[in-house]
């Protein structure tokens, strides 16, 4: 039996397990890229930047898939 997949904006969503693995790998690589900043006492900025970049990656993925989400910098108190 052939399964018909409805073509819509959600045709390319990953399964939750694969998505979580991808985001984890992204965070690890980003940490490696930003790690030299930790050697110069910038760890507080690295941690905050990683959180913001992961959020940006999430929003970016949604926009690519057709979900209208504003791309903006989040404000922290």
C-alpha positions as CSV (number, residue, x, y, z in Angstrom):
1,X,0.0,0.0,0.0
2,X,1.3,3.4,-1.0
3,X,1.0,6.1,1.7
4,X,0.2,9.6,0.3
5,X,1.9,12.5,2.1
6,X,0.0,15.7,1.9
7,X,2.3,18.5,0.6
8,X,2.3,21.4,3.0
9,X,4.8,23.5,5.0
10,X,5.3,20.7,7.5
11,X,6.6,18.1,5.0
12,X,10.2,18.5,6.1
13,X,9.7,18.4,9.9
14,X,12.1,16.0,11.7
15,X,11.1,13.5,14.2
16,X,11.5,14.8,17.8
17,X,14.4,12.4,18.6
18,X,16.3,13.4,15.4
19,X,15.6,17.1,16.0
20,X,16.8,16.9,19.6
21,X,20.0,15.2,18.4
22,X,20.5,17.9,15.7
23,X,20.1,20.7,18.2
24,X,22.4,19.0,20.7
25,X,25.1,18.6,18.0
26,X,24.6,22.3,17.0
27,X,25.1,23.4,20.6
28,X,28.3,21.3,21.0
29,X,29.8,22.7,17.8
30,X,28.8,26.3,18.7
31,X,30.5,25.7,22.2
32,X,33.7,24.6,20.5
33,X,33.7,27.7,18.2
34,X,33.1,30.1,21.1
35,X,35.4,28.2,23.6
36,X,38.5,30.5,23.0
37,X,36.5,33.4,24.5
38,X,36.3,31.4,27.8
39,X,40.1,31.5,28.0
40,X,39.9,35.3,28.2
41,X,37.3,35.5,30.9
42,X,34.3,35.9,28.7
43,X,32.4,32.8,29.8
44,X,29.4,34.8,31.0
45,X,29.1,36.3,27.6
46,X,29.6,32.9,25.9
47,X,26.8,31.2,27.9
48,X,24.4,34.1,27.1
49,X,25.4,34.1,23.4
50,X,24.8,30.4,23.1
51,X,21.3,30.7,24.5
52,X,20.5,33.5,22.1
53,X,22.0,31.7,19.1
54,X,20.0,28.5,19.9
55,X,16.8,30.5,20.0
56,X,17.7,32.2,16.7
57,X,18.3,28.8,15.1
58,X,14.9,27.6,16.3
59,X,13.2,30.7,14.9
60,X,15.1,30.5,11.7
61,X,14.0,26.9,11.2
62,X,10.4,27.8,11.7
63,X,10.6,30.7,9.2
64,X,12.2,28.4,6.6
65,X,9.3,26.0,7.0
66,X,6.7,28.8,6.4
67,X,5.7,29.6,10.0
68,X,5.5,33.4,10.4
69,X,7.7,34.1,13.4
70,X,9.4,37.5,13.9
71,X,13.2,37.3,14.0
72,X,14.2,39.7,16.8
73,X,16.6,40.0,19.7
74,X,15.1,38.9,22.9
75,X,15.3,41.4,25.8
76,X,16.7,40.2,29.2
77,X,16.2,41.9,32.5
